[in-house]
Amino acid sequence: MNNKGSGLTPAQALDKLDALYEQSVVALRQRHWQLYYKWRIT
């Protein structure tokens, strides 16, 4: 496979994906609790 797209090794690409996934999960959790408390209070 001749992939010159990002210049990352497979391990680096996985690390990057893992970090992005973690950020997404954290953001979703924060949003979930914001909405939960908003609806619980009102």
PDB file of N, H, CA, C and O in Angstrom:
ATOM      1  N   MET A   1       0.864  -1.183   0.000  1.00  0.00           N
ATOM      2  CA  MET A   1       0.000   0.000   0.000  1.00  0.00           C
ATOM      3  C   MET A   1       0.900   1.233   0.000  1.00  0.00           C
ATOM      4  O   MET A   1       1.829   1.330   0.802  1.00  0.00           O
ATOM      5  N   ASN A   2       0.626   2.155  -0.887  1.00  0.00           N
ATOM      6  H   ASN A   2      -0.128   2.076  -1.539  1.00  0.00           H
ATOM      7  CA  ASN A   2       1.445   3.351  -1.013  1.00  0.00           C
ATOM      8  C   ASN A   2       0.651   4.552  -0.533  1.00  0.00           C
ATOM      9  O   ASN A   2       0.021   5.254  -1.324  1.00  0.00           O
ATOM     10  N   ASN A   3       0.690   4.780   0.768  1.00  0.00           N
ATOM     11  H   ASN A   3       1.202   4.210   1.410  1.00  0.00           H
ATOM     12  CA  ASN A   3      -0.102   5.858   1.352  1.00  0.00           C
ATOM     13  C   ASN A   3       0.822   6.954   1.857  1.00  0.00           C
ATOM     14  O   ASN A   3       1.502   6.783   2.868  1.00  0.00           O
ATOM     15  N   LYS A   4       0.845   8.074   1.156  1.00  0.00           N
ATOM     16  H   LYS A   4       0.292   8.213   0.335  1.00  0.00           H
ATOM     17  CA  LYS A   4       1.698   9.189   1.565  1.00  0.00           C
ATOM     18  C   LYS A   4       0.866  10.348   2.090  1.00  0.00           C
ATOM     19  O   LYS A   4       1.324  11.490   2.103  1.00  0.00           O
ATOM     20  N   GLY A   5      -0.357  10.056   2.525  1.00  0.00           N
ATOM     21  H   GLY A   5      -0.729   9.128   2.514  1.00  0.00           H
ATOM     22  CA  GLY A   5      -1.272  11.109   2.936  1.00  0.00           C
ATOM     23  C   GLY A   5      -0.808  11.947   4.106  1.00  0.00           C
ATOM     24  O   GLY A   5      -0.625  13.155   3.957  1.00  0.00           O
ATOM     25  N   SER A   6      -0.612  11.345   5.263  1.00  0.00           N
ATOM     26  H   SER A   6      -0.761  10.364   5.384  1.00  0.00           H
ATOM     27  CA  SER A   6      -0.356  12.128   6.468  1.00  0.00           C
ATOM     28  C   SER A   6       1.092  12.068   6.926  1.00  0.00           C
ATOM     29  O   SER A   6       1.515  12.905   7.723  1.00  0.00           O
ATOM     30  N   GLY A   7       1.853  11.113   6.449  1.00  0.00           N
ATOM     31  H   GLY A   7       1.509  10.433   5.802  1.00  0.00           H
ATOM     32  CA  GLY A   7       3.223  10.964   6.894  1.00  0.00           C
ATOM     33  C   GLY A   7       3.353  10.340   8.275  1.00  0.00           C
ATOM     34  O   GLY A   7       4.438  10.351   8.858  1.00  0.00           O
ATOM     35  N   LEU A   8       2.271   9.800   8.803  1.00  0.00           N
ATOM     36  H   LEU A   8       1.390   9.790   8.330  1.00  0.00           H
ATOM     37  CA  LEU A   8       2.308   9.165  10.123  1.00  0.00           C
ATOM     38  C   LEU A   8       2.536   7.667   9.981  1.00  0.00           C
ATOM     39  O   LEU A   8       2.116   7.049   9.003  1.00  0.00           O
ATOM     40  N   THR A   9       3.203   7.104  10.965  1.00  0.00           N
ATOM     41  H   THR A   9       3.544   7.606  11.759  1.00  0.00           H
ATOM     42  CA  THR A   9       3.291   5.647  11.016  1.00  0.00           C
ATOM     43  C   THR A   9       1.933   5.120  11.480  1.00  0.00           C
ATOM     44  O   THR A   9       1.141   5.869  12.051  1.00  0.00           O
ATOM     45  N   PRO A  10       1.666   3.856  11.241  1.00  0.00           N
ATOM     46  CA  PRO A  10       0.387   3.306  11.724  1.00  0.00           C
ATOM     47  C   PRO A  10       0.194   3.500  13.229  1.00  0.00           C
ATOM     48  O   PRO A  10      -0.915   3.786  13.679  1.00  0.00           O
ATOM     49  N   ALA A  11       1.264   3.346  14.006  1.00  0.00           N
ATOM     50  H   ALA A  11       2.165   3.113  13.640  1.00  0.00           H
ATOM     51  CA  ALA A  11       1.148   3.522  15.459  1.00  0.00           C
ATOM     52  C   ALA A  11       0.803   4.967  15.802  1.00  0.00           C
ATOM     53  O   ALA A  11      -0.021   5.217  16.682  1.00  0.00           O
ATOM     54  N   GLN A  12       1.429   5.915  15.114  1.00  0.00           N
ATOM     55  H   GLN A  12       2.098   5.712  14.399  1.00  0.00           H
ATOM     56  CA  GLN A  12       1.134   7.330  15.365  1.00  0.00           C
ATOM     57  C   GLN A  12      -0.300   7.657  14.976  1.00  0.00           C
ATOM     58  O   GLN A  12      -0.989   8.406  15.669  1.00  0.00           O
ATOM     59  N   ALA A  13      -0.739   7.088  13.861  1.00  0.00           N
ATOM     60  H   ALA A  13      -0.179   6.480  13.298  1.00  0.00           H
ATOM     61  CA  ALA A  13      -2.114   7.329  13.412  1.00  0.00           C
ATOM     62  C   ALA A  13      -3.112   6.784  14.435  1.00  0.00           C
ATOM     63  O   ALA A  13      -4.126   7.419  14.724  1.00  0.00           O
ATOM     64  N   LEU A  14      -2.815   5.605  14.978  1.00  0.00           N
ATOM     65  H   LEU A  14      -1.991   5.089  14.744  1.00  0.00           H
ATOM     66  CA  LEU A  14      -3.696   5.034  16.001  1.00  0.00           C
ATOM     67  C   LEU A  14      -3.713   5.893  17.252  1.00  0.00           C
ATOM     68  O   LEU A  14      -4.770   6.105  17.848  1.00  0.00           O
ATOM     69  N   ASP A  15      -2.556   6.388  17.652  1.00  0.00           N
ATOM     70  H   ASP A  15      -1.698   6.217  17.168  1.00  0.00           H
ATOM     71  CA  ASP A  15      -2.500   7.273  18.821  1.00  0.00           C
ATOM     72  C   ASP A  15      -3.335   8.519  18.593  1.00  0.00           C
ATOM     73  O   ASP A  15      -4.047   8.978  19.486  1.00  0.00           O
ATOM     74  N   LYS A  16      -3.241   9.064  17.381  1.00  0.00           N
ATOM     75  H   LYS A  16      -2.663   8.692  16.655  1.00  0.00           H
ATOM     76  CA  LYS A  16      -3.994  10.278  17.058  1.00  0.00           C
ATOM     77  C   LYS A  16      -5.497   9.993  17.087  1.00  0.00           C
ATOM     78  O   LYS A  16      -6.275  10.770  17.640  1.00  0.00           O
ATOM     79  N   LEU A  17      -5.889   8.881  16.492  1.00  0.00           N
ATOM     80  H   LEU A  17      -5.257   8.250  16.043  1.00  0.00           H
ATOM     81  CA  LEU A  17      -7.303   8.497  16.506  1.00  0.00           C
ATOM     82  C   LEU A  17      -7.796   8.284  17.928  1.00  0.00           C
ATOM     83  O   LEU A  17      -8.900   8.695  18.283  1.00  0.00           O
ATOM     84  N   ASP A  18      -6.973   7.642  18.733  1.00  0.00           N
ATOM     85  H   ASP A  18      -6.075   7.307  18.445  1.00  0.00           H
ATOM     86  CA  ASP A  18      -7.344   7.378  20.120  1.00  0.00           C
ATOM     87  C   ASP A  18      -7.556   8.683  20.878  1.00  0.00           C
ATOM     88  O   ASP A  18      -8.503   8.811  21.654  1.00  0.00           O
ATOM     89  N   ALA A  19      -6.675   9.647  20.652  1.00  0.00           N
ATOM     90  H   ALA A  19      -5.905   9.543  20.022  1.00  0.00           H
ATOM     91  CA  ALA A  19      -6.803  10.941  21.322  1.00  0.00           C
ATOM     92  C   ALA A  19      -8.066  11.666  20.868  1.00  0.00           C
ATOM     93  O   ALA A  19      -8.774  12.256  21.684  1.00  0.00           O
ATOM     94  N   LEU A  20      -8.346  11.622  19.574  1.00  0.00           N
ATOM     95  H   LEU A  20      -7.771  11.143  18.911  1.00  0.00           H
ATOM     96  CA  LEU A  20      -9.556  12.272  19.056  1.00  0.00           C
ATOM     97  C   LEU A  20     -10.809  11.608  19.607  1.00  0.00           C
ATOM     98  O   LEU A  20     -11.777  12.282  19.959  1.00  0.00           O
ATOM     99  N   TYR A  21     -10.784  10.284  19.680  1.00  0.00           N
ATOM    100  H   TYR A  21      -9.998   9.737  19.394  1.00  0.00           H
ATOM    101  CA  TYR A  21     -11.919   9.544  20.231  1.00  0.00           C
ATOM    102  C   TYR A  21     -12.153   9.945  21.688  1.00  0.00           C
ATOM    103  O   TYR A  21     -13.286  10.176  22.111  1.00  0.00           O
ATOM    104  N   GLU A  22     -11.058  10.023  22.442  1.00  0.00           N
ATOM    105  H   GLU A  22     -10.138   9.835  22.098  1.00  0.00           H
ATOM    106  CA  GLU A  22     -11.158  10.386  23.856  1.00  0.00           C
ATOM    107  C   GLU A  22     -11.754  11.782  24.016  1.00  0.00           C
ATOM    108  O   GLU A  22     -12.603  12.002  24.880  1.00  0.00           O
ATOM    109  N   GLN A  23     -11.310  12.721  23.185  1.00  0.00           N
ATOM    110  H   GLN A  23     -10.620  12.542  22.484  1.00  0.00           H
ATOM    111  CA  GLN A  23     -11.851  14.087  23.232  1.00  0.00           C
ATOM    112  C   GLN A  23     -13.343  14.076  22.942  1.00  0.00           C
ATOM    113  O   GLN A  23     -14.120  14.771  23.598  1.00  0.00           O
ATOM    114  N   SER A  24     -13.735  13.286  21.957  1.00  0.00           N
ATOM    115  H   SER A  24     -13.104  12.722  21.424  1.00  0.00           H
ATOM    116  CA  SER A  24     -15.149  13.221  21.576  1.00  0.00           C
ATOM    117  C   SER A  24     -16.002  12.664  22.709  1.00  0.00           C
ATOM    118  O   SER A  24     -17.077  13.186  23.006  1.00  0.00           O
ATOM    119  N   VAL A  25     -15.516  11.609  23.332  1.00  0.00           N
ATOM    120  H   VAL A  25     -14.643  11.185  23.091  1.00  0.00           H
ATOM    121  CA  VAL A  25     -16.261  10.989  24.425  1.00  0.00           C
ATOM    122  C   VAL A  25     -16.410  11.963  25.589  1.00  0.00           C
ATOM    123  O   VAL A  25     -17.489  12.086  26.170  1.00  0.00           O
ATOM    124  N   VAL A  26     -15.325  12.650  25.926  1.00  0.00           N
ATOM    125  H   VAL A  26     -14.449  12.550  25.455  1.00  0.00           H
ATOM    126  CA  VAL A  26     -15.368  13.617  27.029  1.00  0.00           C
ATOM    127  C   VAL A  26     -16.359  14.733  26.710  1.00  0.00           C
ATOM    128  O   VAL A  26     -17.154  15.123  27.565  1.00  0.00           O
ATOM    129  N   ALA A  27     -16.312  15.244  25.485  1.00  0.00           N
ATOM    130  H   ALA A  27     -15.665  14.927  24.790  1.00  0.00           H
ATOM    131  CA  ALA A  27     -17.221  16.326  25.090  1.00  0.00           C
ATOM    132  C   ALA A  27     -18.675  15.864  25.138  1.00  0.00           C
ATOM    133  O   ALA A  27     -19.549  16.600  25.596  1.00  0.00           O
ATOM    134  N   LEU A  28     -18.930  14.656  24.670  1.00  0.00           N
ATOM    135  H   LEU A  28     -18.220  14.058  24.298  1.00  0.00           H
ATOM    136  CA  LEU A  28     -20.299  14.135  24.697  1.00  0.00           C
ATOM    137  C   LEU A  28     -20.799  13.949  26.120  1.00  0.00           C
ATOM    138  O   LEU A  28     -21.950  14.262  26.427  1.00  0.00           O
ATOM    139  N   ARG A  29     -19.932  13.438  26.989  1.00  0.00           N
ATOM    140  H   ARG A  29     -18.997  13.183  26.739  1.00  0.00           H
ATOM    141  CA  ARG A  29     -20.327  13.267  28.391  1.00  0.00           C
ATOM    142  C   ARG A  29     -20.657  14.602  29.034  1.00  0.00           C
ATOM    143  O   ARG A  29     -21.651  14.729  29.748  1.00  0.00           O
ATOM    144  N   GLN A  30     -19.819  15.597  28.778  1.00  0.00           N
ATOM    145  H   GLN A  30     -19.011  15.494  28.198  1.00  0.00           H
ATOM    146  CA  GLN A  30     -20.067  16.917  29.356  1.00  0.00           C
ATOM    147  C   GLN A  30     -21.392  17.469  28.853  1.00  0.00           C
ATOM    148  O   GLN A  30     -22.176  18.015  29.630  1.00  0.00           O
ATOM    149  N   ARG A  31     -21.644  17.331  27.564  1.00  0.00           N
ATOM    150  H   ARG A  31     -21.008  16.888  26.932  1.00  0.00           H
ATOM    151  CA  ARG A  31     -22.890  17.829  26.980  1.00  0.00           C
ATOM    152  C   ARG A  31     -24.088  17.084  27.562  1.00  0.00           C
ATOM    153  O   ARG A  31     -25.119  17.683  27.869  1.00  0.00           O
ATOM    154  N   HIS A  32     -23.938  15.785  27.708  1.00  0.00           N
ATOM    155  H   HIS A  32     -23.101  15.298  27.460  1.00  0.00           H
ATOM    156  CA  HIS A  32     -25.019  14.973  28.262  1.00  0.00           C
ATOM    157  C   HIS A  32     -25.402  15.476  29.649  1.00  0.00           C
ATOM    158  O   HIS A  32     -26.584  15.658  29.942  1.00  0.00           O
ATOM    159  N   TRP A  33     -24.404  15.701  30.504  1.00  0.00           N
ATOM    160  H   TRP A  33     -23.444  15.553  30.266  1.00  0.00           H
ATOM    161  CA  TRP A  33     -24.698  16.141  31.867  1.00  0.00           C
ATOM    162  C   TRP A  33     -25.243  17.552  31.897  1.00  0.00           C
ATOM    163  O   TRP A  33     -26.083  17.869  32.739  1.00  0.00           O
ATOM    164  N   GLN A  34     -24.780  18.413  30.991  1.00  0.00           N
ATOM    165  H   GLN A  34     -24.098  18.156  30.307  1.00  0.00           H
ATOM    166  CA  GLN A  34     -25.341  19.770  30.905  1.00  0.00           C
ATOM    167  C   GLN A  34     -26.832  19.691  30.614  1.00  0.00           C
ATOM    168  O   GLN A  34     -27.639  20.350  31.270  1.00  0.00           O
ATOM    169  N   LEU A  35     -27.190  18.884  29.631  1.00  0.00           N
ATOM    170  H   LEU A  35     -26.535  18.348  29.098  1.00  0.00           H
ATOM    171  CA  LEU A  35     -28.603  18.753  29.264  1.00  0.00           C
ATOM    172  C   LEU A  35     -29.398  18.076  30.374  1.00  0.00           C
ATOM    173  O   LEU A  35     -30.530  18.464  30.662  1.00  0.00           O
ATOM    174  N   TYR A  36     -28.804  17.068  30.991  1.00  0.00           N
ATOM    175  H   TYR A  36     -27.884  16.753  30.757  1.00  0.00           H
ATOM    176  CA  TYR A  36     -29.474  16.349  32.072  1.00  0.00           C
ATOM    177  C   TYR A  36     -29.840  17.307  33.203  1.00  0.00           C
ATOM    178  O   TYR A  36     -30.978  17.313  33.673  1.00  0.00           O
ATOM    179  N   TYR A  37     -28.883  18.106  33.635  1.00  0.00           N
ATOM    180  H   TYR A  37     -27.959  18.101  33.253  1.00  0.00           H
ATOM    181  CA  TYR A  37     -29.159  19.032  34.732  1.00  0.00           C
ATOM    182  C   TYR A  37     -30.100  20.143  34.305  1.00  0.00           C
ATOM    183  O   TYR A  37     -30.922  20.604  35.097  1.00  0.00           O
ATOM    184  N   LYS A  38     -29.985  20.573  33.063  1.00  0.00           N
ATOM    185  H   LYS A  38     -29.317  20.199  32.420  1.00  0.00           H
ATOM    186  CA  LYS A  38     -30.881  21.620  32.566  1.00  0.00           C
ATOM    187  C   LYS A  38     -32.332  21.144  32.645  1.00  0.00           C
ATOM    188  O   LYS A  38     -33.195  21.872  33.137  1.00  0.00           O
ATOM    189  N   TRP A  39     -32.605  19.937  32.169  1.00  0.00           N
ATOM    190  H   TRP A  39     -31.905  19.346  31.769  1.00  0.00           H
ATOM    191  CA  TRP A  39     -33.983  19.432  32.164  1.00  0.00           C
ATOM    192  C   TRP A  39     -34.435  19.035  33.562  1.00  0.00           C
ATOM    193  O   TRP A  39     -35.626  19.082  33.869  1.00  0.00           O
ATOM    194  N   ARG A  40     -33.489  18.644  34.406  1.00  0.00           N
ATOM    195  H   ARG A  40     -32.522  18.606  34.157  1.00  0.00           H
ATOM    196  CA  ARG A  40     -33.837  18.227  35.757  1.00  0.00           C
ATOM    197  C   ARG A  40     -34.252  19.431  36.597  1.00  0.00           C
ATOM    198  O   ARG A  40     -35.154  19.341  37.430  1.00  0.00           O
ATOM    199  N   ILE A  41     -33.586  20.550  36.368  1.00  0.00           N
ATOM    200  H   ILE A  41     -32.853  20.623  35.691  1.00  0.00           H
ATOM    201  CA  ILE A  41     -33.863  21.758  37.154  1.00  0.00           C
ATOM    202  C   ILE A  41     -35.181  22.400  36.728  1.00  0.00           C
ATOM    203  O   ILE A  41     -35.939  22.880  37.571  1.00  0.00           O
ATOM    204  N   THR A  42     -35.454  22.411  35.436  1.00  0.00           N
ATOM    205  H   THR A  42     -34.838  22.021  34.751  1.00  0.00           H
ATOM    206  CA  THR A  42     -36.659  23.098  34.945  1.00  0.00           C
ATOM    207  C   THR A  42     -37.886  22.222  35.056  1.00  0.00           C
ATOM    208  O   THR A  42     -38.982  22.644  34.688  1.00  0.00           O
TER     209      THR A  42
END
